[in-house]
Amino acid sequence: MGDLGKLVEYNTSCAPSFVQQAGIAVVKEGERFTQELVLDLKASRDHLVREAGLGLAPGSAFGPQGEGFVRWCYACDTAPGCGRRTTAEIFE
């Protein structure tokens, strides 16, 4: 029981200092970070739609479990060479 007691004590008594520091950073800067991340993600999405010709569909179109998500639409003609770009080529 001694080792089990140590495990319980160290895992439930208090958060390590690095986790405490992370919590402080989230409280102080989390909202700004989140807003910047959302802007970056929207810019990336817009690039994919405009520059790479990738379509987006609302996840809710695929059922209630898709609510809050989007789906990439990359279907294309079956002609040779159509839609055969790699993800790396899209992001270049």
N, C-alpha and C positions, 0 to 999 in steps of 0.2 A: 504493500500500500504506500510505502514511502515514495517510490518513483511516480506512482499515479498521483499522489498528492502534489508533487512538484509540477507535474504536467498541468494539473488543474490550476494551481496557483499562478504559474507563469503565463498561462493562456487566458485567464479570466480576471486576474487581479488588477492589471493596468496595461494600458497600451504602451509599447516601446516608445522611446523618445522620438524616433524618426516618424512614427505614425502620428504622434501628437503634433509634430511640426507640420506634417502634411495637412492635418485638420485645421491648423491655424491658417495655413496658406489658402485653403479652400474658403474659409470664412472671409478672409481679407480680399482675395482676388478671384474667387471662383466664378462670380457672375461675369466679370470682364472677360475672363478666359473663355467661358461658355459662349458669350456673345461673339468673340473673335473667331472661335471655332465654327460656329454656325455660319458666319459670313464666309469663311474659307471654304466650307463644304458647299455652300450655295454657289460660290464662284466656280468650284470644280465641276459641279453638276451642270452649270450653264455652259462651261467649256465643252463638256462631253456632248451636250445637246446641239450646240451651234457648230463647233469645229469638227467633231467626229461623227455627227449625224446619228447619234444614239438617241433613241426615243425613251421617254419615261411614261409609265402608267401608274395611276394610284393603286396602292396595294389593296385598297378596299374593293377594287374591281374583281379581285380574286377571292372574295369572301371576307367575313368579319375578322378572321385571324390576320388578315393583311392590313387592317386599319393602322394608320400611322407609319406605313412603309411605302416605298415606291419600288417599282420593278423596272429593270432595264429591258428595253425592247431592241433586240438585235436580229430579228428575223429579216430575211432578205430573199431575193429571187434565187433560184437554184442555178443560175447561169454560172459557168466557171469563173472563179476569181471573185465573185460577189461575197462580201462579208467574211473574207478570209484574213482580215487584218488581226494582228495579235493585240492584246491589251497594251503591250509596250509601245506599239506603233500608234495607238490611239492617244497615248499620253505624251508623245514626243512633241 
